[in-house]
């Protein structure tokens, strides 16, 4: 099963980000993957440099981003679309929300449980519901960026049966420099899951380099080139399930 992640250069305007995302999505779709994934906050301009007011950011980006995801999902048809994240209002609170689409229909959405301090300061609320989604591809668990640092949450998502973990990321300037993918490789290995880590050019050196990771190693990762790129890899679900069987006997 083929999957693609879109490593993006974040632009200075919402419309420019949407245009770049559409170009990358249509390029990826030509490879006929079963699933395409976008990064965290992929439409928020300037790599979150002015991330101080959740309500304002949501008002400026949410509706257009969700409309884009619905319309583009229709265009790519039967390909699942993991829509990165969008800052969405719900009952007066603002959540960093990850979405899953197919054929223009919203199948699921997940609210980030562990927003970072900069998000909290801006008014982003904490979600409280771990989520996995049954699909014909396998069971997909949804996490967002700093959620991966929460071992209790990661274990819960694994216990809910996740075989593929979606992990859109957008490491900010306060994030330390990280080499490789030590955290996500550990998650993949310890729980027998594929991890689709989807970041942006701004966060390359801070742990945000996009990669597709299996329990037995990195299937692919992007370079440090400051440009949009499509990363595609084959997920061997049969091998994964054999790995999980062996893991359960340890």
C-alpha positions in Angstrom: 0.0 0.0 0.0 1.5 3.3 -1.1 1.2 6.5 1.0 2.4 10.1 0.4 3.3 12.9 2.8 3.6 16.5 1.7 6.6 18.4 3.1 5.8 22.1 2.6 7.5 25.4 2.5 5.1 27.7 4.4 4.3 30.9 2.5 3.5 34.4 3.7 -0.2 34.3 3.0 -3.1 31.9 3.4 -3.9 31.9 -0.3 -0.3 31.1 -1.3 -0.3 28.2 1.2 -3.5 26.9 -0.2 -2.2 27.2 -3.8 1.0 25.3 -2.9 -0.9 22.6 -1.0 -3.2 22.0 -4.0 -0.2 21.8 -6.4 1.5 19.3 -4.1 -1.7 17.2 -3.5 -2.4 16.9 -7.2 1.2 16.0 -7.9 1.1 13.3 -5.1 -2.3 12.0 -6.4 -0.6 11.1 -9.8 1.4 8.5 -7.9 -1.9 6.7 -7.0 -1.3 6.4 -3.2 -4.0 5.1 -0.9 -3.5 8.1 1.4 -2.0 11.6 1.3 -1.1 13.6 4.5 -0.5 17.3 5.1 1.5 19.1 7.9 0.3 20.8 11.1 -1.0 24.4 10.6 -0.1 24.1 6.9 -2.2 27.2 5.9 -1.1 29.5 8.8 1.3 32.1 7.2 4.9 32.6 8.1 5.5 29.4 10.0 3.5 30.6 13.0 5.8 33.5 13.6 2.9 35.6 14.8 1.0 32.9 16.6 -0.5 35.0 19.5 -4.3 35.1 19.0 -6.1 31.8 18.4 -9.4 33.4 17.7 -7.9 35.8 15.1 -6.0 33.0 13.4 -9.0 30.7 13.3 -11.2 33.5 11.9 -8.7 34.2 9.2 -7.8 30.6 8.2 -10.3 28.0 9.3 -13.2 28.2 6.9 -11.0 28.6 3.8 -8.8 25.7 4.9 -11.8 23.3 5.5 -13.4 24.3 2.2 -10.1 23.6 0.5 -9.8 20.2 2.1 -13.3 19.2 1.1 -12.9 20.4 -2.5 -9.5 18.9 -2.9 -10.7 15.6 -1.4 -13.4 15.5 -4.1 -10.7 16.0 -6.7 -8.6 13.1 -5.6 -11.5 10.8 -5.1 -10.9 7.5 -3.4 -7.6 8.7 -1.9 -7.8 9.3 1.8 -6.7 12.8 2.8 -5.2 13.5 6.2 -5.7 17.3 6.3 -2.9 18.4 8.5 -4.4 20.7 11.2 -6.6 23.7 11.3 -7.5 26.0 14.3 -11.2 25.4 14.7 -13.7 26.9 17.1 -16.1 24.7 19.0 -18.4 26.0 21.7 -16.3 29.1 22.2 -13.0 27.3 22.4 -10.3 26.9 19.8 -8.7 23.6 19.1 -5.8 22.4 16.9 -7.9 20.0 14.9 -6.7 17.2 12.6 -9.1 15.9 9.9 -9.5 12.8 7.8 -11.4 13.0 4.4 -12.4 10.9 1.5 -14.3 11.8 -1.7 -15.1 15.2 -0.2 -16.6 13.8 3.0 -15.3 14.5 6.5 -14.7 11.1 8.1 -13.2 12.1 11.4 -11.6 14.9 13.4 -9.3 14.9 16.3 -8.5 17.8 18.7 -4.8 17.9 19.8 -4.6 16.9 23.5 -1.2 18.4 24.2 -0.9 21.9 22.7 2.5 23.5 23.4 2.8 26.5 25.7 2.9 29.0 22.8 -0.5 27.6 21.7 -2.0 27.7 25.2 -0.8 31.3 25.5 -2.5 32.2 22.3 -5.8 30.6 23.5 -5.7 27.1 22.1 -7.6 24.6 24.2 -6.8 21.0 25.0 -8.7 18.2 23.4 -9.6 15.2 25.6 -10.5 12.3 23.3 -7.9 9.9 21.8 -9.0 8.8 18.4 -8.5 5.9 16.0 -10.5 5.4 12.7 -11.3 2.1 11.0 -10.6 2.2 7.3 -10.1 -0.5 4.6 -6.4 0.5 4.7 -6.1 -0.4 8.4 -6.8 1.4 11.7 -5.5 5.0 11.7 -4.6 6.7 14.9 -4.6 10.5 14.9 -2.0 12.5 16.9 -0.6 16.0 16.5 3.0 17.0 17.1 3.6 17.3 20.9 1.1 14.5 21.5 3.9 12.2 20.6 5.8 13.3 23.8 2.9 12.0 25.9 3.6 8.3 26.5 0.2 7.7 28.2 -1.6 9.0 25.1 0.6 7.2 22.6 0.0 3.9 24.5 -3.8 4.6 24.6 -3.9 5.1 20.8 -1.9 1.9 20.3 -4.2 0.0 22.7 -7.2 1.3 20.6 -5.7 -0.7 17.7 -3.8 1.9 15.6 -1.7 0.4 12.9 -0.9 3.7 11.2 -0.3 6.9 13.2 -0.8 10.2 11.5 1.5 12.8 13.0 1.4 16.3 11.5 4.1 18.5 13.0 5.3 22.1 13.0 8.1 22.6 15.4 8.4 26.3 16.4 11.6 28.3 17.1 11.6 27.3 20.8 12.0 23.6 19.9 15.5 22.2 20.4 17.5 20.9 17.4 16.9 17.2 16.8 18.9 14.8 14.7 17.0 12.0 13.0 13.7 10.7 14.4 14.5 9.0 17.7 11.0 9.5 19.3 8.9 8.4 16.3 11.2 5.5 15.6 10.7 4.4 19.1 7.0 4.6 18.9 6.9 2.6 15.6 9.2 -0.1 17.1 7.6 -0.3 20.6 4.0 -0.4 19.4 4.2 -2.0 16.0 2.9 0.9 14.0 3.7 2.9 10.9 4.2 6.6 11.7 3.5 9.3 9.0 5.4 12.3 10.3 4.5 15.3 8.2 6.3 18.6 8.7 7.4 21.8 7.0 10.7 23.3 5.8 10.9 25.8 8.7 11.1 23.0 11.2 13.5 20.7 9.4 16.3 21.1 12.0 13.9 21.0 15.0 12.6 17.5 14.6 10.0 18.5 11.9 11.6 16.8 8.9 8.9 14.7 7.2 9.5 10.9 7.3 7.6 7.6 6.9 8.7 5.2 9.6 8.1 1.5 10.1 8.9 -0.6 13.2 12.0 -1.9 11.3 13.3 1.5 10.2 12.8 4.6 8.2 11.1 3.9 4.9 11.8 7.4 3.6 12.6 11.0 4.7 12.8 14.3 3.0 16.1 16.2 2.5 16.9 19.6 4.0 16.2 21.4 0.6 14.0 24.5 1.3 11.2 23.5 -1.1 8.0 21.6 -1.3 8.4 17.9 -1.8 6.3 14.8 -2.0 7.6 11.7 0.0 6.0 8.4 -1.0 6.6 4.9 0.4 5.1 1.5 0.4 3.5 0.3 3.7 3.7 -3.5 4.0 0.6 -4.2 6.1 1.2 -8.0 6.1 4.7 -7.6 7.4 3.4 -5.1 10.0 0.8 -7.6 11.3 3.4 -10.3 11.6 5.6 -7.9 13.5 2.6 -7.1 15.8 2.0 -10.8 16.4 5.6 -11.3 17.4 5.5 -8.2 19.6 2.4 -9.5 21.5 4.3 -12.6 22.5 7.2 -10.8 24.0 
